[in-house]
Amino acid sequence: MPRLAAAFLLGALCVAGFAPFHFFLLTILSVAGLIRLWSGEAKDSAWIGFSFGMGLFLCGVSWIYVSLHDFGGMPLSVAAVATVLFCAFLALYPALVGFFQARLPGSPATKAVLLIPALLALEDWLRGWLFTGFPWLALGYSQTDSPLAGYAPILGAYGLSLITAVAGGLLFLASKTAYRKKAAILFAIVFLCGYGLQKIDWTHPEGPPVTVSLLQGNIPQDRKWSNDELESTMDIYLKLALSSKSRLIILPETAIPIFYDEVPREYLNMLEAHARENHGDVLIGLPERLTENEYYNGVFNFGLSPHERYRKSHLVPFGEFLPVKPVFGWLLDFMHIPMSDFSRGSLDQQPMHAAGERLAIDICYEDVFGEEIILQLPQATMLINVTDDAWFGDSIAPRQHLQISRMRALETGRMMLRATNTGMTAVVDAHGRLVSELPTFMQGSLDASVQGYSGATPYVSWGNHAFLLLAGAMLLLGLAKSRKNK
């Protein structure tokens, strides 16, 4: 029991490396502690991994409760049980790592630096796509403000998870007399190489800077979808847009909470005319209905550029679509989420043209999937995320989401522009650094001058293949070393 309690506390400590805390060394320290626990008796390794996962996810993503209960209308007890079960399911991933690492042969050094880091990173990757994927709190995201972030344009977020776990393994070995000196030197080298990689400009500016206004309407989530609030919501966004002189004006996800064909034509005409006066375009988040049973979460552009639309392709399970309806259909009786059964847009959509730029659009949750974002690159010159994180209230979720968006900028060498309903509306530069943001839960416009970029980082060219090859090579090398030492 003490070992399981320690694992739980280490999982909770791991959360401190992520937004809004940003103590990236504590995540590395928690990994080192987990490896230390796994170096003991093998019989409880899976339970240690599970306890670590429960600490990590209960402390890091328990904001799921807010969306289920506060805004989804689910009864308190049902929402609480659903949140714990969801976290327990996620904790099965590190439990699998514990199970397998205990059964792999190897010296403490081989396991700490090769086998366990590879398994932990592969676990993050597996969690990022299995059952549509939930890569939240992948280890690599904790390092967006660390020197290790220099590896992101080469290996992506999961590769950064691998480097983070290696650093944790080296920190563990540094506590042992037999390995102390070598481990300390290698630990320093890993960080110094990351710092050096941060100095490389993988992409280059293309064209002149563009003025942009990111609109934040601050519409309360419990009133946004009310018919009584529709006129007020439309007026808020119209006034914000008409007061902007920027070439590119961006409204958040479902900014106008009715179908595109229901929006008064004169309203769209006013926005389009204003965009033309500014010699640019306005992007609006709008649901789009084709038939009664086919509708999309979309973004439309209006202005000087040809009219284009983007349809969200990676939907949120139970929030935007209901998987296996015959099994989970009963959940609709507990949740009151508007338009909770969207259709999927195509994965091969091309960048949207607006204000002289080529924009890789993603909606809300889509920006957590780096391997999908790069499908619009290197053609796109900027990344655009429109979202409505009001579903999670004043929790740490929106701040974690902003950190994930910053990782996409790091991976691609492109600026990321985020327009949100209640926060975090922000501008991120091509190195993943936060340039400016609006305070949360306020109405306003974030005005900035932004730069388009061209070229391709290694991650844009390789995707996750380089990380998978490296992780596979580490596993093979670790097993080979173990057999040699028998």
VOGU-3710 file (C-alpha; in Angstrom, 3 decimals, decimal comma):
1> mprlaaafll> 0,000/0,000/0,000  2,741/2,587/0,737  4,179/1,990/-2,751  0,762/2,478/-4,359  0,168/5,644/-2,340  3,588/6,940/-3,411  2,748/6,176/-7,050  -0,537/8,091/-6,748  1,271/11,110/-5,286  3,887/10,965/-8,052
11> galcvagfap> 1,088/10,988/-10,640  -0,427/14,037/-8,972  3,028/15,695/-8,899  3,388/15,056/-12,631  0,471/17,438/-13,296  2,572/20,329/-11,978  4,595/20,284/-15,189  1,559/21,159/-17,283  -0,367/24,424/-17,574  -1,214/26,455/-15,628
21> fhfflltils> 1,694/25,496/-13,321  4,572/24,956/-15,820  7,032/23,382/-13,332  8,465/21,155/-16,065  11,212/19,686/-13,862  8,578/18,227/-11,526  7,208/16,060/-14,330  10,713/14,713/-14,958  11,110/14,155/-11,211  7,797/12,265/-11,063
31> vaglirlwsg> 8,920/9,973/-13,894  12,187/9,330/-12,042  10,180/8,422/-8,943  7,931/6,095/-10,944  10,966/4,290/-12,390  12,349/3,942/-8,874  9,113/2,303/-7,706  9,176/-0,027/-10,706  12,722/-1,080/-9,802  11,319/-2,905/-6,756
41> eakdsawigf> 9,186/-6,036/-6,706  7,704/-6,955/-10,062  4,439/-8,377/-8,750  2,807/-4,979/-8,117  4,244/-3,135/-11,153  0,910/-2,952/-12,971  -0,829/-1,630/-9,850  1,916/0,962/-9,410  1,324/2,113/-12,999  -2,430/2,218/-12,384
51> sfgmglflcg> -2,019/4,228/-9,161  0,310/6,656/-10,935  -2,295/7,053/-13,683  -5,098/7,676/-11,197  -3,071/10,420/-9,526  -2,229/11,935/-12,903  -5,697/11,906/-14,418  -7,810/12,577/-11,328  -5,721/15,691/-10,671  -5,196/16,599/-14,325
61> vswiyvslhd> -8,486/15,961/-16,153  -11,157/15,826/-13,463  -12,544/18,979/-15,122  -14,528/16,480/-17,227  -16,973/16,648/-14,312  -17,631/20,346/-15,019  -18,792/19,701/-18,577  -20,857/16,651/-17,587  -22,592/18,160/-14,558  -22,443/21,958/-14,730
71> fggmplsvaa> -23,158/22,302/-18,439  -24,210/18,833/-19,600  -26,968/18,564/-17,017  -25,853/15,155/-15,729  -26,848/14,453/-12,091  -24,039/15,061/-9,599  -23,609/11,448/-8,540  -23,686/10,125/-12,109  -21,211/12,792/-13,282  -18,847/12,031/-10,393
81> vatvlfcafl> -18,917/8,285/-11,070  -18,476/8,851/-14,819  -15,447/11,091/-14,175  -13,770/8,553/-11,876  -14,451/5,708/-14,322  -13,025/7,766/-17,189  -9,852/8,476/-15,194  -9,621/4,788/-14,213  -9,849/3,822/-17,881  -7,021/6,228/-18,758
91> alypalvgff> -4,967/4,838/-15,855  -4,987/1,445/-17,560  -2,399/2,758/-20,037  0,412/3,332/-17,488  -0,725/0,093/-15,815  0,106/-1,715/-19,078  3,542/-0,077/-19,101  4,131/-1,348/-15,571  3,003/-4,832/-16,542  5,269/-5,085/-19,595
101> qarlpgspat> 8,367/-3,401/-18,177  8,365/-5,876/-15,282  8,508/-8,758/-17,732  11,269/-7,371/-19,916  14,823/-8,368/-18,947  17,406/-5,655/-18,406  19,774/-3,955/-16,000  18,548/-0,916/-14,038  20,316/1,371/-16,533  18,894/-0,383/-19,574
111> kavllipall> 15,381/-0,232/-18,208  15,632/3,349/-16,969  17,068/4,899/-20,137  15,843/2,634/-22,937  12,966/0,280/-22,159  10,735/2,254/-19,787  11,028/5,602/-21,659  10,138/3,863/-24,931  7,135/2,145/-23,336  5,916/5,349/-21,647
121> aledwlrgwl> 6,133/7,320/-24,887  4,445/4,559/-26,879  1,703/4,516/-24,244  1,139/8,263/-24,821  1,002/7,629/-28,576  -1,407/4,688/-28,203  -3,693/6,732/-25,970  -3,595/9,454/-28,627  -5,422/7,404/-31,269  -7,062/4,317/-29,723
131> ftgfpwlalg> -10,855/4,732/-29,387  -10,565/8,035/-31,341  -7,799/9,185/-28,966  -7,337/11,256/-25,809  -3,702/12,470/-25,768  -4,291/14,991/-22,967  -1,400/15,088/-20,456  1,027/13,269/-22,736  4,393/13,805/-21,018  5,804/15,895/-23,856
141> ysqtdsplag> 3,306/18,727/-23,324  4,841/19,433/-19,917  8,022/20,647/-21,659  6,671/23,511/-23,807  8,623/26,000/-21,645  11,626/23,734/-21,140  14,877/23,563/-23,126  13,643/20,119/-24,200  11,031/21,869/-26,373  13,760/22,130/-29,028
151> yapilgaygl> 13,115/18,472/-29,898  9,438/19,101/-30,784  9,981/20,314/-34,393  11,863/17,058/-35,067  10,035/14,384/-33,088  6,690/15,970/-32,219  4,853/15,807/-28,897  5,229/12,035/-28,506  8,924/12,225/-29,305  9,154/14,891/-26,626
161> slitavaggl> 7,404/12,436/-24,269  10,216/10,020/-25,071  12,939/12,592/-24,326  11,154/13,616/-21,111  11,025/9,992/-19,938  14,706/9,504/-20,812  15,521/12,569/-18,698  13,513/11,012/-15,860  15,425/7,762/-16,242  18,762/9,580/-16,131
171> lflasktayr> 17,646/11,467/-13,039  16,805/8,144/-11,389  20,232/6,713/-12,303  21,946/9,826/-10,948  20,673/8,816/-7,511  22,677/5,586/-7,699  26,396/5,678/-6,975  27,334/3,274/-9,782  25,787/5,481/-12,472  25,886/8,945/-10,896
181> kkaailfaiv> 28,593/10,640/-12,975  27,611/9,258/-16,391  23,913/9,869/-15,767  24,505/13,476/-14,696  26,614/14,162/-17,799  24,036/12,603/-20,117  21,221/14,504/-18,382  23,068/17,777/-19,032  23,742/16,797/-22,658  20,051/16,048/-23,293
191> flcgyglqki> 19,088/19,506/-22,035  21,929/21,304/-23,811  21,038/19,673/-27,132  17,414/20,721/-26,654  18,524/24,269/-25,919  20,678/24,299/-29,057  17,847/22,969/-31,225  15,647/25,849/-30,049  17,994/28,239/-31,872  17,209/26,688/-35,269
201> dwthpegppv> 14,654/28,423/-37,484  13,101/25,502/-39,337  10,722/27,753/-41,299  10,944/31,257/-42,730  8,558/34,227/-43,068  6,448/34,423/-46,196  4,880/37,688/-47,331  4,178/40,805/-45,264  2,644/40,698/-41,768  -1,149/40,656/-41,526
211> tvsllqgnip> -3,329/42,451/-38,979  -5,733/40,179/-37,132  -8,561/40,550/-34,613  -9,516/37,516/-32,519  -12,992/38,037/-31,060  -14,034/36,761/-27,634  -17,764/37,210/-27,022  -17,785/35,805/-23,469  -21,246/34,305/-23,875  -22,116/32,257/-20,737
221> qdrkwsndel> -22,313/28,597/-21,696  -25,567/28,042/-19,822  -27,195/30,792/-21,944  -25,401/30,473/-25,263  -27,835/27,984/-26,816  -30,969/29,706/-25,512  -33,188/31,239/-28,215  -33,715/34,214/-25,899  -29,973/35,004/-26,057  -29,508/34,613/-29,825
231> estmdiylkl> -30,128/38,233/-30,774  -27,835/39,479/-28,013  -25,065/37,061/-29,083  -25,313/38,153/-32,714  -25,207/41,821/-31,716  -22,110/41,294/-29,563  -20,134/39,687/-32,372  -21,370/42,158/-34,968  -20,239/45,128/-32,856  -16,860/43,531/-32,127
241> alssksrlii> -16,310/42,734/-35,800  -17,415/46,137/-37,130  -15,101/47,911/-34,690  -12,082/46,031/-36,078  -9,830/47,465/-38,769  -7,842/44,254/-39,217  -7,561/42,368/-42,501  -8,358/39,081/-40,780  -11,203/38,877/-38,242  -11,844/35,531/-36,534
251> lpetaipify> -14,885/34,526/-34,498  -14,807/31,419/-32,249  -16,396/27,983/-32,619  -20,202/28,111/-33,081  -20,019/31,846/-32,422  -23,495/32,153/-33,944  -25,317/29,165/-32,389  -27,726/28,476/-35,241  -27,304/26,709/-38,566  -25,680/28,622/-41,405
261> devpreylnm> -28,882/28,533/-43,476  -30,793/30,154/-40,573  -28,494/33,174/-40,210  -30,150/36,286/-41,702  -28,494/37,054/-45,046  -28,289/40,766/-44,222  -26,223/39,920/-41,109  -23,649/38,016/-43,154  -23,700/40,730/-45,812  -22,753/43,360/-43,209
271> leaharenhg> -19,839/41,269/-42,009  -18,693/40,565/-45,554  -18,939/44,236/-46,580  -16,880/45,271/-43,556  -14,246/42,640/-44,330  -14,003/43,952/-47,893  -13,576/47,505/-46,589  -10,620/46,197/-44,562  -9,247/44,478/-47,707  -9,547/41,133/-45,984
281> dvliglperl> -11,840/38,446/-44,649  -13,850/37,394/-41,623  -13,997/33,788/-40,378  -17,109/32,669/-38,508  -17,711/29,469/-36,568  -21,124/28,188/-37,650  -22,846/24,804/-37,624  -23,863/23,734/-41,131  -26,907/21,612/-41,943  -27,234/19,609/-45,157
291> teneyyngvf> -30,137/17,377/-44,136  -32,018/16,726/-40,912  -29,550/13,969/-40,003  -26,389/15,439/-41,550  -24,875/18,530/-40,001  -21,338/19,732/-39,370  -19,363/21,889/-36,971  -17,889/24,377/-39,407  -15,975/27,580/-40,145  -16,941/29,882/-43,054
301> nfglsphery> -15,048/32,789/-44,569  -16,578/35,968/-45,998  -14,790/38,851/-47,687  -12,423/39,376/-50,594  -11,342/35,730/-50,834  -13,549/33,120/-52,523  -16,102/31,669/-50,116  -14,753/28,501/-48,487  -15,719/26,356/-45,534  -14,041/23,951/-43,176
311> rkshlvpfge> -15,899/21,039/-41,558  -14,619/19,552/-38,326  -13,366/16,002/-38,880  -12,179/14,781/-35,450  -15,229/14,865/-33,211  -15,405/14,594/-29,415  -16,945/11,274/-28,303  -20,162/11,766/-26,290  -19,924/15,531/-26,856  -20,198/15,809/-30,647
321> flpvkpvfgw> -21,094/12,269/-31,596  -22,368/9,214/-29,775  -20,270/6,083/-30,419  -22,104/2,740/-30,603  -25,576/4,274/-30,178  -27,314/0,989/-29,293  -24,961/0,666/-26,286  -24,577/4,281/-25,154  -27,855/5,803/-26,338  -29,126/5,932/-22,740
331> lldfmhipms> -26,561/8,658/-21,989  -28,639/11,141/-23,972  -31,181/10,989/-21,150  -28,556/12,425/-18,776  -26,702/14,862/-21,024  -28,202/18,006/-22,488  -25,528/18,980/-25,008  -26,852/20,830/-28,103  -26,080/19,306/-31,499  -24,384/16,266/-29,960
341> dfsrgsldqq> -24,378/14,092/-33,079  -22,382/15,938/-35,755  -21,225/14,374/-38,995  -17,500/14,124/-39,719  -15,784/16,361/-42,229  -13,137/14,995/-44,565  -9,536/14,574/-43,382  -8,131/15,792/-46,715  -9,493/19,351/-46,558  -7,124/21,986/-47,901
351> pmhaagerla> -6,057/25,249/-46,216  -8,566/28,086/-46,348  -7,592/31,250/-48,212  -8,130/34,502/-46,315  -6,373/37,891/-46,061  -3,630/36,703/-48,385  -2,786/33,723/-46,167  -3,406/29,980/-46,360  -4,955/28,941/-43,070  -4,894/25,460/-41,543
361> idicyedvfg> -8,176/25,517/-39,643  -8,932/23,276/-36,689  -11,904/23,399/-34,359  -11,626/22,956/-30,593  -10,400/19,452/-29,726  -8,804/18,887/-33,145  -5,613/20,708/-32,252  -4,630/17,944/-29,813  -3,867/15,703/-32,807  -0,605/16,935/-34,298
371> eeiilqlpqa> -0,497/14,150/-36,880  -3,786/15,470/-38,321  -2,825/19,162/-38,229  0,182/18,512/-40,498  -2,111/17,118/-43,212  -2,647/20,760/-44,280  1,093/21,481/-44,261  3,438/22,677/-45,606  0,870/24,465/-47,800  -0,635/26,441/-44,898
381> tmlinvtdda> 1,122/29,593/-43,688  -0,718/29,868/-40,330  -2,609/27,681/-37,867  -6,069/28,747/-36,694  -7,909/27,224/-33,739  -11,474/28,280/-32,980  -12,902/26,813/-29,813  -15,440/27,090/-27,034  -13,763/25,914/-23,843  -16,570/27,469/-21,814
391> wfgdsiaprq> -17,751/23,854/-21,425  -15,053/23,494/-18,744  -15,762/26,669/-16,776  -12,938/28,269/-14,808  -10,979/25,022/-14,535  -7,429/24,291/-15,667  -8,703/22,700/-18,903  -8,632/25,864/-21,099  -5,067/26,599/-19,936  -3,993/23,053/-20,714
401> hlqisrmral> -5,634/23,423/-24,119  -3,625/26,576/-24,836  -0,450/24,687/-23,935  -1,391/21,983/-26,439  -1,930/24,651/-29,119  1,533/25,981/-28,388  2,931/22,520/-29,076  1,318/22,570/-32,538  3,147/25,843/-33,270  6,415/24,284/-32,073
411> etgrmmlrat> 5,954/21,198/-34,234  5,077/23,083/-37,418  7,047/26,340/-37,232  3,806/28,271/-37,768  2,020/30,916/-35,734  -1,116/29,699/-33,965  -4,094/32,067/-33,651  -6,810/31,074/-31,164  -10,272/32,646/-31,046  -12,355/31,392/-28,114
421> ntgmtavvda> -15,700/32,178/-26,529  -14,553/32,800/-22,941  -10,728/32,210/-23,062  -7,893/31,475/-23,837  -7,943/33,760/-26,879  -4,273/34,095/-27,798  -1,534/34,612/-30,370  1,346/32,098/-30,319  4,519/32,641/-32,349  6,244/30,099/-34,597
431> hgrlvselpt> 8,468/28,956/-31,687  5,491/28,144/-29,472  5,859/31,254/-27,319  2,784/33,088/-26,084  2,801/36,550/-27,667  -0,455/37,980/-26,308  -3,762/36,845/-24,857  -7,065/38,216/-23,615  -8,058/37,815/-19,977  -10,583/35,022/-19,467
441> fmqgsldasv> -14,293/35,715/-19,027  -14,205/39,150/-20,585  -15,632/40,427/-23,825  -13,171/41,909/-26,271  -10,947/41,717/-29,320  -7,313/40,665/-29,341  -5,635/42,726/-32,066  -2,205/41,810/-33,358  0,116/41,799/-36,341  0,985/38,238/-37,356
451> qgysgatpyv> 3,367/36,653/-39,833  2,809/33,800/-42,261  5,541/31,157/-42,619  6,579/28,631/-45,242  8,863/25,635/-45,212  8,619/22,361/-43,338  9,996/21,245/-39,995  11,233/17,652/-39,848  8,036/16,750/-37,972  5,881/18,144/-40,796
461> swgnhaflll> 7,833/15,958/-43,222  8,010/12,799/-41,099  5,026/13,004/-38,775  5,212/10,460/-35,953  7,274/8,009/-38,015  10,616/9,295/-36,704  9,435/8,981/-33,105  8,082/5,469/-33,690  11,348/4,380/-35,300  13,371/5,828/-32,424
471> agamlllgla> 11,153/4,248/-29,755  11,267/0,903/-31,575  15,050/1,114/-31,897  15,370/1,828/-28,160  13,277/-1,241/-27,336  15,350/-3,440/-29,636  18,619/-2,031/-28,320  17,505/-2,531/-24,733  16,516/-6,144/-25,381  19,762/-6,797/-27,269
481> ksrknk> 21,843/-5,405/-24,394  19,910/-7,550/-21,929  20,575/-10,730/-23,895  24,249/-9,845/-24,288  24,651/-9,413/-20,543  23,058/-12,782/-19,701
//
